[in-house]
Amino acid sequence: MKRSYVPVALLLAVLMLNIIFTQYMVHQYFYQNYMNTIIAAVLNVILFPIAFLIYKKGVNVND
């Protein structure tokens, strides 16, 4: 059976977005832009279920 690396690439993209949003959130908090901080935090929370769905659908644990 041939492996598909698309789910792995998608998970890496979500991880990269998590890192970007976290860095943006810390930067905005440092400069006291609290609304942007909350928006970046919400985006980080939204990305978690997306990553979980990609993992459950694409990566076979029992291989």
PyMOL Python script that loads the backbone (N, CA, C, O; Angstrom):
from pymol import cmd

cmd.read_pdbstr("""\
ATOM      1  N   MET A   1       0.833  -1.168   0.000  1.00  0.00           N
ATOM      2  CA  MET A   1       0.000   0.000   0.000  1.00  0.00           C
ATOM      3  C   MET A   1       0.889   1.245   0.000  1.00  0.00           C
ATOM      4  O   MET A   1       1.839   1.352   0.775  1.00  0.00           O
ATOM      5  N   LYS A   2       0.558   2.170  -0.878  1.00  0.00           N
ATOM      6  CA  LYS A   2       1.348   3.396  -1.003  1.00  0.00           C
ATOM      7  C   LYS A   2       0.900   4.418   0.034  1.00  0.00           C
ATOM      8  O   LYS A   2      -0.295   4.629   0.242  1.00  0.00           O
ATOM      9  N   ARG A   3       1.875   5.046   0.679  1.00  0.00           N
ATOM     10  CA  ARG A   3       1.574   6.052   1.691  1.00  0.00           C
ATOM     11  C   ARG A   3       1.274   7.391   1.046  1.00  0.00           C
ATOM     12  O   ARG A   3       1.821   7.728  -0.004  1.00  0.00           O
ATOM     13  N   SER A   4       0.395   8.150   1.689  1.00  0.00           N
ATOM     14  CA  SER A   4       0.076   9.490   1.234  1.00  0.00           C
ATOM     15  C   SER A   4       0.679  10.490   2.223  1.00  0.00           C
ATOM     16  O   SER A   4       0.450  10.412   3.429  1.00  0.00           O
ATOM     17  N   TYR A   5       1.435  11.407   1.693  1.00  0.00           N
ATOM     18  CA  TYR A   5       2.081  12.410   2.533  1.00  0.00           C
ATOM     19  C   TYR A   5       1.303  13.720   2.575  1.00  0.00           C
ATOM     20  O   TYR A   5       1.769  14.692   3.169  1.00  0.00           O
ATOM     21  N   VAL A   6       0.135  13.761   1.960  1.00  0.00           N
ATOM     22  CA  VAL A   6      -0.688  14.968   1.967  1.00  0.00           C
ATOM     23  C   VAL A   6      -1.150  15.314   3.387  1.00  0.00           C
ATOM     24  O   VAL A   6      -1.050  16.477   3.779  1.00  0.00           O
ATOM     25  N   PRO A   7      -1.654  14.350   4.177  1.00  0.00           N
ATOM     26  CA  PRO A   7      -2.051  14.709   5.545  1.00  0.00           C
ATOM     27  C   PRO A   7      -0.883  15.219   6.391  1.00  0.00           C
ATOM     28  O   PRO A   7      -1.056  16.111   7.222  1.00  0.00           O
ATOM     29  N   VAL A   8       0.283  14.662   6.179  1.00  0.00           N
ATOM     30  CA  VAL A   8       1.456  15.115   6.921  1.00  0.00           C
ATOM     31  C   VAL A   8       1.790  16.555   6.535  1.00  0.00           C
ATOM     32  O   VAL A   8       2.118  17.374   7.393  1.00  0.00           O
ATOM     33  N   ALA A   9       1.706  16.854   5.249  1.00  0.00           N
ATOM     34  CA  ALA A   9       1.977  18.223   4.792  1.00  0.00           C
ATOM     35  C   ALA A   9       0.932  19.193   5.344  1.00  0.00           C
ATOM     36  O   ALA A   9       1.262  20.318   5.719  1.00  0.00           O
ATOM     37  N   LEU A  10      -0.324  18.759   5.394  1.00  0.00           N
ATOM     38  CA  LEU A  10      -1.372  19.612   5.961  1.00  0.00           C
ATOM     39  C   LEU A  10      -1.154  19.849   7.454  1.00  0.00           C
ATOM     40  O   LEU A  10      -1.358  20.959   7.944  1.00  0.00           O
ATOM     41  N   LEU A  11      -0.745  18.816   8.169  1.00  0.00           N
ATOM     42  CA  LEU A  11      -0.456  18.982   9.588  1.00  0.00           C
ATOM     43  C   LEU A  11       0.730  19.917   9.805  1.00  0.00           C
ATOM     44  O   LEU A  11       0.728  20.709  10.748  1.00  0.00           O
ATOM     45  N   LEU A  12       1.729  19.835   8.955  1.00  0.00           N
ATOM     46  CA  LEU A  12       2.858  20.753   9.051  1.00  0.00           C
ATOM     47  C   LEU A  12       2.439  22.189   8.775  1.00  0.00           C
ATOM     48  O   LEU A  12       2.942  23.119   9.406  1.00  0.00           O
ATOM     49  N   ALA A  13       1.517  22.369   7.832  1.00  0.00           N
ATOM     50  CA  ALA A  13       1.021  23.711   7.537  1.00  0.00           C
ATOM     51  C   ALA A  13       0.236  24.277   8.715  1.00  0.00           C
ATOM     52  O   ALA A  13       0.366  25.457   9.040  1.00  0.00           O
ATOM     53  N   VAL A  14      -0.578  23.437   9.355  1.00  0.00           N
ATOM     54  CA  VAL A  14      -1.334  23.892  10.521  1.00  0.00           C
ATOM     55  C   VAL A  14      -0.379  24.219  11.668  1.00  0.00           C
ATOM     56  O   VAL A  14      -0.585  25.200  12.382  1.00  0.00           O
ATOM     57  N   LEU A  15       0.651  23.414  11.849  1.00  0.00           N
ATOM     58  CA  LEU A  15       1.643  23.698  12.880  1.00  0.00           C
ATOM     59  C   LEU A  15       2.346  25.026  12.617  1.00  0.00           C
ATOM     60  O   LEU A  15       2.575  25.805  13.542  1.00  0.00           O
ATOM     61  N   MET A  16       2.686  25.280  11.363  1.00  0.00           N
ATOM     62  CA  MET A  16       3.328  26.541  11.017  1.00  0.00           C
ATOM     63  C   MET A  16       2.394  27.718  11.306  1.00  0.00           C
ATOM     64  O   MET A  16       2.835  28.753  11.806  1.00  0.00           O
ATOM     65  N   LEU A  17       1.111  27.561  10.993  1.00  0.00           N
ATOM     66  CA  LEU A  17       0.147  28.620  11.298  1.00  0.00           C
ATOM     67  C   LEU A  17       0.000  28.828  12.806  1.00  0.00           C
ATOM     68  O   LEU A  17      -0.152  29.959  13.266  1.00  0.00           O
ATOM     69  N   ASN A  18       0.045  27.737  13.573  1.00  0.00           N
ATOM     70  CA  ASN A  18      -0.001  27.868  15.030  1.00  0.00           C
ATOM     71  C   ASN A  18       1.187  28.654  15.550  1.00  0.00           C
ATOM     72  O   ASN A  18       1.031  29.510  16.421  1.00  0.00           O
ATOM     73  N   ILE A  19       2.359  28.378  15.032  1.00  0.00           N
ATOM     74  CA  ILE A  19       3.556  29.101  15.461  1.00  0.00           C
ATOM     75  C   ILE A  19       3.463  30.573  15.083  1.00  0.00           C
ATOM     76  O   ILE A  19       3.824  31.445  15.874  1.00  0.00           O
ATOM     77  N   ILE A  20       2.982  30.848  13.886  1.00  0.00           N
ATOM     78  CA  ILE A  20       2.851  32.239  13.430  1.00  0.00           C
ATOM     79  C   ILE A  20       1.846  32.998  14.293  1.00  0.00           C
ATOM     80  O   ILE A  20       2.117  34.120  14.721  1.00  0.00           O
ATOM     81  N   PHE A  21       0.686  32.388  14.549  1.00  0.00           N
ATOM     82  CA  PHE A  21      -0.330  33.067  15.353  1.00  0.00           C
ATOM     83  C   PHE A  21       0.127  33.255  16.795  1.00  0.00           C
ATOM     84  O   PHE A  21      -0.180  34.273  17.415  1.00  0.00           O
ATOM     85  N   THR A  22       0.856  32.285  17.331  1.00  0.00           N
ATOM     86  CA  THR A  22       1.359  32.421  18.699  1.00  0.00           C
ATOM     87  C   THR A  22       2.380  33.547  18.784  1.00  0.00           C
ATOM     88  O   THR A  22       2.340  34.355  19.711  1.00  0.00           O
ATOM     89  N   GLN A  23       3.290  33.602  17.825  1.00  0.00           N
ATOM     90  CA  GLN A  23       4.288  34.667  17.820  1.00  0.00           C
ATOM     91  C   GLN A  23       3.610  36.035  17.661  1.00  0.00           C
ATOM     92  O   GLN A  23       3.999  37.001  18.318  1.00  0.00           O
ATOM     93  N   TYR A  24       2.616  36.115  16.806  1.00  0.00           N
ATOM     94  CA  TYR A  24       1.876  37.362  16.606  1.00  0.00           C
ATOM     95  C   TYR A  24       1.140  37.756  17.888  1.00  0.00           C
ATOM     96  O   TYR A  24       1.090  38.933  18.245  1.00  0.00           O
ATOM     97  N   MET A  25       0.573  36.769  18.573  1.00  0.00           N
ATOM     98  CA  MET A  25      -0.146  37.036  19.804  1.00  0.00           C
ATOM     99  C   MET A  25       0.789  37.594  20.882  1.00  0.00           C
ATOM    100  O   MET A  25       0.434  38.554  21.566  1.00  0.00           O
ATOM    101  N   VAL A  26       1.964  37.010  21.039  1.00  0.00           N
ATOM    102  CA  VAL A  26       2.925  37.502  22.027  1.00  0.00           C
ATOM    103  C   VAL A  26       3.387  38.909  21.661  1.00  0.00           C
ATOM    104  O   VAL A  26       3.522  39.768  22.532  1.00  0.00           O
ATOM    105  N   HIS A  27       3.624  39.138  20.394  1.00  0.00           N
ATOM    106  CA  HIS A  27       4.065  40.457  19.943  1.00  0.00           C
ATOM    107  C   HIS A  27       2.994  41.509  20.216  1.00  0.00           C
ATOM    108  O   HIS A  27       3.301  42.598  20.701  1.00  0.00           O
ATOM    109  N   GLN A  28       1.751  41.191  19.910  1.00  0.00           N
ATOM    110  CA  GLN A  28       0.674  42.146  20.130  1.00  0.00           C
ATOM    111  C   GLN A  28       0.418  42.376  21.620  1.00  0.00           C
ATOM    112  O   GLN A  28       0.075  43.488  22.023  1.00  0.00           O
ATOM    113  N   TYR A  29       0.578  41.351  22.427  1.00  0.00           N
ATOM    114  CA  TYR A  29       0.401  41.509  23.871  1.00  0.00           C
ATOM    115  C   TYR A  29       1.492  42.419  24.444  1.00  0.00           C
ATOM    116  O   TYR A  29       1.227  43.238  25.324  1.00  0.00           O
ATOM    117  N   PHE A  30       2.701  42.269  23.945  1.00  0.00           N
ATOM    118  CA  PHE A  30       3.811  43.103  24.416  1.00  0.00           C
ATOM    119  C   PHE A  30       3.545  44.581  24.133  1.00  0.00           C
ATOM    120  O   PHE A  30       3.869  45.441  24.952  1.00  0.00           O
ATOM    121  N   TYR A  31       2.960  44.873  22.981  1.00  0.00           N
ATOM    122  CA  TYR A  31       2.658  46.260  22.624  1.00  0.00           C
ATOM    123  C   TYR A  31       1.241  46.677  23.035  1.00  0.00           C
ATOM    124  O   TYR A  31       0.741  47.708  22.586  1.00  0.00           O
ATOM    125  N   GLN A  32       0.606  45.882  23.881  1.00  0.00           N
ATOM    126  CA  GLN A  32      -0.682  46.168  24.506  1.00  0.00           C
ATOM    127  C   GLN A  32      -1.813  46.378  23.491  1.00  0.00           C
ATOM    128  O   GLN A  32      -2.686  47.223  23.690  1.00  0.00           O
ATOM    129  N   ASN A  33      -1.785  45.616  22.427  1.00  0.00           N
ATOM    130  CA  ASN A  33      -2.898  45.581  21.470  1.00  0.00           C
ATOM    131  C   ASN A  33      -3.745  44.352  21.802  1.00  0.00           C
ATOM    132  O   ASN A  33      -3.620  43.301  21.173  1.00  0.00           O
ATOM    133  N   TYR A  34      -4.600  44.509  22.795  1.00  0.00           N
ATOM    134  CA  TYR A  34      -5.277  43.350  23.364  1.00  0.00           C
ATOM    135  C   TYR A  34      -6.324  42.753  22.438  1.00  0.00           C
ATOM    136  O   TYR A  34      -6.568  41.548  22.493  1.00  0.00           O
ATOM    137  N   MET A  35      -6.943  43.554  21.597  1.00  0.00           N
ATOM    138  CA  MET A  35      -7.940  43.008  20.668  1.00  0.00           C
ATOM    139  C   MET A  35      -7.263  42.082  19.656  1.00  0.00           C
ATOM    140  O   MET A  35      -7.781  41.006  19.358  1.00  0.00           O
ATOM    141  N   ASN A  36      -6.122  42.488  19.132  1.00  0.00           N
ATOM    142  CA  ASN A  36      -5.381  41.622  18.211  1.00  0.00           C
ATOM    143  C   ASN A  36      -4.873  40.369  18.918  1.00  0.00           C
ATOM    144  O   ASN A  36      -4.792  39.297  18.317  1.00  0.00           O
ATOM    145  N   THR A  37      -4.532  40.511  20.195  1.00  0.00           N
ATOM    146  CA  THR A  37      -4.096  39.356  20.980  1.00  0.00           C
ATOM    147  C   THR A  37      -5.220  38.333  21.098  1.00  0.00           C
ATOM    148  O   THR A  37      -4.990  37.133  20.944  1.00  0.00           O
ATOM    149  N   ILE A  38      -6.415  38.796  21.366  1.00  0.00           N
ATOM    150  CA  ILE A  38      -7.557  37.891  21.507  1.00  0.00           C
ATOM    151  C   ILE A  38      -7.892  37.239  20.169  1.00  0.00           C
ATOM    152  O   ILE A  38      -8.223  36.054  20.126  1.00  0.00           O
ATOM    153  N   ILE A  39      -7.812  37.991  19.092  1.00  0.00           N
ATOM    154  CA  ILE A  39      -8.097  37.430  17.763  1.00  0.00           C
ATOM    155  C   ILE A  39      -7.100  36.328  17.421  1.00  0.00           C
ATOM    156  O   ILE A  39      -7.491  35.274  16.918  1.00  0.00           O
ATOM    157  N   ALA A  40      -5.810  36.562  17.690  1.00  0.00           N
ATOM    158  CA  ALA A  40      -4.795  35.543  17.409  1.00  0.00           C
ATOM    159  C   ALA A  40      -4.996  34.317  18.287  1.00  0.00           C
ATOM    160  O   ALA A  40      -4.779  33.194  17.831  1.00  0.00           O
ATOM    161  N   ALA A  41      -5.403  34.507  19.534  1.00  0.00           N
ATOM    162  CA  ALA A  41      -5.659  33.374  20.427  1.00  0.00           C
ATOM    163  C   ALA A  41      -6.844  32.551  19.937  1.00  0.00           C
ATOM    164  O   ALA A  41      -6.808  31.321  19.977  1.00  0.00           O
ATOM    165  N   VAL A  42      -7.893  33.225  19.477  1.00  0.00           N
ATOM    166  CA  VAL A  42      -9.062  32.510  18.957  1.00  0.00           C
ATOM    167  C   VAL A  42      -8.687  31.725  17.704  1.00  0.00           C
ATOM    168  O   VAL A  42      -9.139  30.595  17.523  1.00  0.00           O
ATOM    169  N   LEU A  43      -7.874  32.310  16.848  1.00  0.00           N
ATOM    170  CA  LEU A  43      -7.431  31.589  15.647  1.00  0.00           C
ATOM    171  C   LEU A  43      -6.611  30.351  16.019  1.00  0.00           C
ATOM    172  O   LEU A  43      -6.721  29.311  15.371  1.00  0.00           O
ATOM    173  N   ASN A  44      -5.795  30.470  17.058  1.00  0.00           N
ATOM    174  CA  ASN A  44      -5.031  29.311  17.526  1.00  0.00           C
ATOM    175  C   ASN A  44      -5.962  28.221  18.037  1.00  0.00           C
ATOM    176  O   ASN A  44      -5.729  27.039  17.783  1.00  0.00           O
ATOM    177  N   VAL A  45      -7.003  28.600  18.748  1.00  0.00           N
ATOM    178  CA  VAL A  45      -7.948  27.615  19.276  1.00  0.00           C
ATOM    179  C   VAL A  45      -8.740  26.970  18.145  1.00  0.00           C
ATOM    180  O   VAL A  45      -9.061  25.784  18.216  1.00  0.00           O
ATOM    181  N   ILE A  46      -9.056  27.728  17.116  1.00  0.00           N
ATOM    182  CA  ILE A  46      -9.786  27.175  15.970  1.00  0.00           C
ATOM    183  C   ILE A  46      -8.923  26.188  15.187  1.00  0.00           C
ATOM    184  O   ILE A  46      -9.444  25.216  14.640  1.00  0.00           O
ATOM    185  N   LEU A  47      -7.625  26.421  15.127  1.00  0.00           N
ATOM    186  CA  LEU A  47      -6.749  25.537  14.365  1.00  0.00           C
ATOM    187  C   LEU A  47      -6.592  24.159  15.006  1.00  0.00           C
ATOM    188  O   LEU A  47      -6.300  23.187  14.309  1.00  0.00           O
ATOM    189  N   PHE A  48      -6.779  24.062  16.317  1.00  0.00           N
ATOM    190  CA  PHE A  48      -6.600  22.763  16.964  1.00  0.00           C
ATOM    191  C   PHE A  48      -7.576  21.702  16.460  1.00  0.00           C
ATOM    192  O   PHE A  48      -7.132  20.610  16.107  1.00  0.00           O
ATOM    193  N   PRO A  49      -8.899  21.971  16.409  1.00  0.00           N
ATOM    194  CA  PRO A  49      -9.793  20.932  15.884  1.00  0.00           C
ATOM    195  C   PRO A  49      -9.538  20.606  14.410  1.00  0.00           C
ATOM    196  O   PRO A  49      -9.746  19.475  13.971  1.00  0.00           O
ATOM    197  N   ILE A  50      -9.088  21.601  13.656  1.00  0.00           N
ATOM    198  CA  ILE A  50      -8.754  21.343  12.246  1.00  0.00           C
ATOM    199  C   ILE A  50      -7.608  20.350  12.154  1.00  0.00           C
ATOM    200  O   ILE A  50      -7.649  19.412  11.357  1.00  0.00           O
ATOM    201  N   ALA A  51      -6.585  20.560  12.973  1.00  0.00           N
ATOM    202  CA  ALA A  51      -5.447  19.626  12.986  1.00  0.00           C
ATOM    203  C   ALA A  51      -5.887  18.245  13.461  1.00  0.00           C
ATOM    204  O   ALA A  51      -5.428  17.231  12.935  1.00  0.00           O
ATOM    205  N   PHE A  52      -6.764  18.203  14.441  1.00  0.00           N
ATOM    206  CA  PHE A  52      -7.249  16.924  14.945  1.00  0.00           C
ATOM    207  C   PHE A  52      -8.029  16.169  13.871  1.00  0.00           C
ATOM    208  O   PHE A  52      -7.865  14.957  13.729  1.00  0.00           O
ATOM    209  N   LEU A  53      -8.872  16.869  13.117  1.00  0.00           N
ATOM    210  CA  LEU A  53      -9.617  16.226  12.036  1.00  0.00           C
ATOM    211  C   LEU A  53      -8.689  15.725  10.938  1.00  0.00           C
ATOM    212  O   LEU A  53      -8.887  14.627  10.417  1.00  0.00           O
ATOM    213  N   ILE A  54      -7.689  16.507  10.581  1.00  0.00           N
ATOM    214  CA  ILE A  54      -6.723  16.066   9.569  1.00  0.00           C
ATOM    215  C   ILE A  54      -6.008  14.811  10.041  1.00  0.00           C
ATOM    216  O   ILE A  54      -5.796  13.880   9.264  1.00  0.00           O
ATOM    217  N   TYR A  55      -5.637  14.787  11.310  1.00  0.00           N
ATOM    218  CA  TYR A  55      -4.937  13.620  11.856  1.00  0.00           C
ATOM    219  C   TYR A  55      -5.830  12.386  11.854  1.00  0.00           C
ATOM    220  O   TYR A  55      -5.393  11.303  11.466  1.00  0.00           O
ATOM    221  N   LYS A  56      -7.068  12.542  12.282  1.00  0.00           N
ATOM    222  CA  LYS A  56      -7.967  11.395  12.356  1.00  0.00           C
ATOM    223  C   LYS A  56      -8.335  10.854  10.970  1.00  0.00           C
ATOM    224  O   LYS A  56      -8.443   9.641  10.790  1.00  0.00           O
ATOM    225  N   LYS A  57      -8.524  11.728  10.012  1.00  0.00           N
ATOM    226  CA  LYS A  57      -8.938  11.287   8.671  1.00  0.00           C
ATOM    227  C   LYS A  57      -7.769  10.763   7.845  1.00  0.00           C
ATOM    228  O   LYS A  57      -7.932   9.814   7.078  1.00  0.00           O
ATOM    229  N   GLY A  58      -6.589  11.371   7.991  1.00  0.00           N
ATOM    230  CA  GLY A  58      -5.525  11.081   7.055  1.00  0.00           C
ATOM    231  C   GLY A  58      -4.433  10.165   7.539  1.00  0.00           C
ATOM    232  O   GLY A  58      -3.843   9.441   6.738  1.00  0.00           O
ATOM    233  N   VAL A  59      -4.145  10.172   8.816  1.00  0.00           N
ATOM    234  CA  VAL A  59      -3.037   9.381   9.328  1.00  0.00           C
ATOM    235  C   VAL A  59      -3.591   8.131   9.961  1.00  0.00           C
ATOM    236  O   VAL A  59      -4.350   8.194  10.928  1.00  0.00           O
ATOM    237  N   ASN A  60      -3.209   6.988   9.411  1.00  0.00           N
ATOM    238  CA  ASN A  60      -3.667   5.714   9.946  1.00  0.00           C
ATOM    239  C   ASN A  60      -2.735   5.289  11.074  1.00  0.00           C
ATOM    240  O   ASN A  60      -1.545   5.057  10.857  1.00  0.00           O
ATOM    241  N   VAL A  61      -3.284   5.190  12.270  1.00  0.00           N
ATOM    242  CA  VAL A  61      -2.486   4.866  13.435  1.00  0.00           C
ATOM    243  C   VAL A  61      -2.086   3.395  13.427  1.00  0.00           C
ATOM    244  O   VAL A  61      -1.016   3.060  13.935  1.00  0.00           O
ATOM    245  N   ASN A  62      -2.892   2.518  12.878  1.00  0.00           N
ATOM    246  CA  ASN A  62      -2.663   1.090  12.935  1.00  0.00           C
ATOM    247  C   ASN A  62      -1.816   0.548  11.779  1.00  0.00           C
ATOM    248  O   ASN A  62      -1.770  -0.664  11.567  1.00  0.00           O
ATOM    249  N   ASP A  63      -1.159   1.414  11.044  1.00  0.00           N
ATOM    250  CA  ASP A  63      -0.314   0.929   9.927  1.00  0.00           C
ATOM    251  C   ASP A  63       0.960   0.339  10.428  1.00  0.00           C
ATOM    252  O   ASP A  63       1.784  -0.115   9.633  1.00  0.00           O
TER     253      ASP A  63
END
""", "prot")
cmd.dss("prot")
cmd.show_as("cartoon", "prot")
cmd.util.cbc("prot")
cmd.orient("prot")
